[in-house]
Every structure is written in C-alpha cells, then in structure tokens.
Amino acid sequence: MDDAAIVQLFAPLYDDLRRDDAFDVKKPLLAHYTTVQVLEKILTTNELWFSNPLFMNDLEEVRFGILQGNEQAMQSQDIAQACQTRERAQLFRQWFVHYFGEFDMHHLLNTYVFCMSEHDVSDNDGLLSMWRGYGANGNGVAIVFDTAQINALESSPLIIAKVAYATTEVRMEWLKNVVVKFAAVLSRSNIPDERLGLAAFSLFERIKLFALFSKHHGFKEEREWRVVYMPNRDVGQKLAPMFNYAIGDRGIEPKLRFKVLPMDGVTASDLSLTKIIERIILGPTISSPLAIRTVHRMFDLLNHAGLNPKLRASTIPFRAIG
C-alpha cells in the first residue's frame, strides 16, 4: 500500500461535507465589502490582499479548531485502542505533535484568507449588516465576484469553500466525532509503524480545514465563503514572493498581496479582475448621483472603463450617524 492509498483510507473523514455546497458545484456570486480606498488600491495594483486569520474579527477563528482538535486527538482513548500497543499509540502522538508544531511554527503565519459574502443575483443593494461591519458603515463598496468565471485547479494552494456556522458545543461535538471516526478507520487498517505518520497527517489536515472553514454561529448572517492560501500546498513557493505586511489601526499585520494574474499551477490561464468582477455596488450612505459619476471617473483614470456598466448604487435608506 503506497502513501496515496493510506491517505485515501481516511477519505470518510470528509463525509459530512455537503456536495451541493462544494465550490465547483455551486459557483456563487460572492461580495467583498470594503472601503472606496481599498477598491482604488485593488484597481491600481491589480492585487487582492489576503489577511491572516489570527487578525480577523472572530477572536476564536483558527485557534478554537486547532487547539481543541489537538487536545481531542492527544487524549483520545479510541485512538490509543486503535493503535493496539502503547508504543504504537506513542508513535502516533509524536507524529501528530510534529504536524501541529509544523503548522504552528512554519505555516500559521503564512496562512491567508480572503473573505466574501454569498450574494443573491438580483441584489443591487447589499446586506445592511455587511455595510455596517465591513463596508465603511455604508460609505464603502461591495465588489461582487462571479465565481463561475474562476476555474479552481486541483494543484492550487488556494482553496475556495463555504464557511460552516455552529455553536461552541456543536463544534466540540464535531471534533469528538471526527476523532472517533478516524480511530475506527485506523483500527481496521493494517498501516505499518513506519507509515503511521500519514495517518496522523490525515487527521491533522481534516482538523485544520475544519478550523479554517468554521465559525461561531453568531456570524451566520455573513454567509461567508473564503479563499484560503495553504502554504504547505504551495510546493513551488509560487506565492511566497507575495508575502508582505500592512500597518494600520491594529498595528502591523502579515498580508498576502495576491496578484490577480494567470499563474501556472495556481490559477486558470485567463484569470483577470475584469473577467471575475460581476458588479460593484456603491454603499447606501454615499450613493448620490455625484458620487456615481465620480466613481466612473475613477474607473476611467485607472484604465478600468470596462467596469462602468457594472456599477450599481445601493438604495437602502441608511445614513450613518456619528
């Protein structure tokens, strides 16, 4: 049994994912709410800035899934019994600690996320809660991407998926269940000691993906999808030159300044901002006729005149106070 066959044994750990929600099936419209200044920077530099999840608005984010998953795996009696011997159980734990340490020390800093909200085709107004939370309190824009124009590659270090929302208790239960399911597969698989690291890797990867694509249920109205850069999948380090930083209100933060250009093995050969931007919605607080004409001028001056017919103005009767 080769390495790929061993990893495939643990495919049932992904059985809870709904095929109907998979990116390649759904291909939704996704809106990124931001400021007009950021829109200008995107059009000027042809870059989308990905953020590190540890600096995002959910204080738990990746921490919860990774730390709780590590605790469940390390303390699991089911896994210990599946290993059959004390020595083999200790070997599994050593491998799991290794992958946890690799992620913590080498990959977490350069794991990056670009967040968007699922957007209805007929919606030219945007969501009020998103304007308040991310769109400069109605003074910003919503950049709507048509993901049907994006061809995801199996080899890409970029993963696009829908965020799942649940209570802390439900997420804890999910972690317990996935560890039990893993132990059941391990117990009936004749994996030699020298390949046990592949089993530990399979469990850690499933926990990591859960951590990256799940949030507290209090954020469920955001209807979030994420593009996540996974550094361990970037075998050729093709995106490493895009690692950067930003200095803002929260201090200094690591960033991935992703160039929206075709990259062999990372994106399709025809990727461009013009192709994937479906519409741009001007926020309700600044959607005056004068502002609309000024945004058209900005598009023209930044050599993006093709976006002019894609501009919309939100009609939500919202005016920010203070």
CORRA-V597087 format. One record per backbone hydrogen bond with DSSP energy under -1.0 kcal/mol. CO is the residue of the C=O (numbers start at 1). NH is the residue of the N-H. E is the energy in kcal/mol with one decimal. If there is no record, write none. Layout:
CO&NH&E / CO&NH&E
This chain:
2&6&-1.8 / 3&7&-2.4 / 4&8&-2.1 / 5&9&-1.1 / 7&10&-1.4 / 8&11&-1.9 / 10&13&-1.8 / 11&14&-2.3 / 12&15&-1.7 / 14&17&-1.7 / 18&21&-1.2 / 19&22&-1.4 / 22&25&-1.1 / 22&26&-2.8 / 23&27&-2.0 / 28&147&-1.4 / 29&119&-2.8 / 30&145&-3.5 / 31&117&-2.8 / 32&143&-2.6 / 34&141&-2.4 / 35&39&-1.9 / 36&40&-2.6 / 37&41&-2.0 / 38&42&-2.7 / 39&43&-2.4 / 40&44&-1.9 / 41&45&-2.7 / 42&46&-2.1 / 46&260&-2.5 / 48&258&-2.3 / 50&256&-1.8 / 51&113&-3.3 / 52&55&-2.2 / 53&56&-1.4 / 60&63&-1.4 / 62&66&-2.3 / 63&67&-2.7 / 64&68&-2.5 / 65&69&-2.1 / 66&70&-2.3 / 67&71&-2.1 / 68&72&-2.4 / 69&73&-2.5 / 70&74&-2.5 / 71&75&-1.7 / 76&80&-1.5 / 77&81&-2.6 / 78&82&-2.1 / 79&83&-1.8 / 85&89&-2.2 / 86&90&-2.2 / 87&91&-2.1 / 88&92&-2.2 / 89&93&-2.2 / 90&94&-2.2 / 91&95&-1.9 / 92&96&-2.6 / 93&97&-2.8 / 94&98&-1.8 / 95&99&-2.2 / 96&100&-2.4 / 97&101&-2.7 / 98&102&-2.5 / 99&103&-2.1 / 100&104&-2.5 / 101&105&-2.9 / 102&106&-2.3 / 102&107&-1.0 / 103&108&-3.0 / 108&111&-1.5 / 112&229&-3.0 / 113&51&-2.9 / 114&227&-2.2 / 116&225&-2.5 / 117&31&-3.2 / 120&123&-1.6 / 127&131&-2.3 / 128&132&-2.5 / 129&133&-2.1 / 130&134&-2.9 / 130&135&-1.5 / 131&137&-1.2 / 131&138&-1.0 / 135&140&-2.0 / 136&139&-1.6 / 138&285&-1.6 / 140&283&-3.0 / 141&34&-2.7 / 142&281&-2.7 / 143&32&-2.6 / 144&278&-3.1 / 144&279&-1.3 / 145&30&-2.2 / 146&149&-1.9 / 147&150&-1.7 / 153&156&-1.2 / 157&230&-2.9 / 159&228&-3.0 / 161&226&-2.8 / 164&215&-2.3 / 166&217&-1.3 / 167&171&-2.3 / 168&172&-2.2 / 169&173&-2.1 / 170&174&-2.2 / 171&175&-2.1 / 172&176&-2.1 / 173&177&-2.5 / 174&178&-2.5 / 175&179&-1.7 / 176&180&-2.0 / 177&181&-2.7 / 178&182&-2.3 / 179&183&-2.4 / 180&184&-2.0 / 181&185&-1.9 / 182&186&-2.7 / 183&187&-2.4 / 184&188&-1.1 / 186&189&-1.1 / 189&191&-1.8 / 192&195&-1.9 / 193&196&-1.5 / 195&198&-1.5 / 196&200&-2.0 / 197&201&-2.4 / 198&202&-2.1 / 199&203&-2.0 / 200&204&-2.5 / 201&205&-2.6 / 202&206&-1.6 / 203&207&-2.3 / 204&208&-2.7 / 205&209&-2.3 / 206&210&-2.0 / 207&211&-2.4 / 208&212&-2.1 / 209&213&-1.8 / 213&164&-2.5 / 215&166&-1.9 / 216&219&-2.1 / 217&220&-1.7 / 219&222&-2.1 / 220&223&-1.6 / 223&118&-3.0 / 224&163&-2.6 / 225&116&-2.4 / 226&161&-2.1 / 227&114&-2.4 / 228&159&-2.5 / 229&112&-1.2 / 230&233&-1.7 / 233&235&-1.9 / 234&237&-1.8 / 239&242&-2.2 / 240&243&-1.9 / 242&257&-2.5 / 244&255&-2.2 / 246&253&-2.7 / 248&251&-1.8 / 251&248&-2.6 / 253&246&-2.2 / 255&244&-3.4 / 256&50&-3.1 / 256&258&-1.4 / 258&48&-2.3 / 259&261&-2.1 / 263&266&-2.1 / 263&267&-2.5 / 268&271&-1.1 / 272&276&-1.9 / 273&277&-2.3 / 276&146&-3.1 / 279&144&-2.8 / 280&312&-3.0 / 281&142&-2.2 / 282&314&-2.6 / 283&286&-1.0 / 286&288&-1.6 / 288&292&-2.4 / 289&293&-2.1 / 290&294&-2.0 / 291&295&-2.4 / 292&296&-2.0 / 293&297&-1.8 / 294&298&-2.2 / 295&299&-2.5 / 296&300&-2.3 / 297&301&-2.8 / 298&302&-1.9 / 299&304&-3.3 / 300&303&-1.5 / 304&307&-2.3 / 305&308&-1.7 / 307&310&-1.5 / 308&311&-1.4 / 310&280&-2.2 / 312&282&-3.0 / 316&318&-2.6
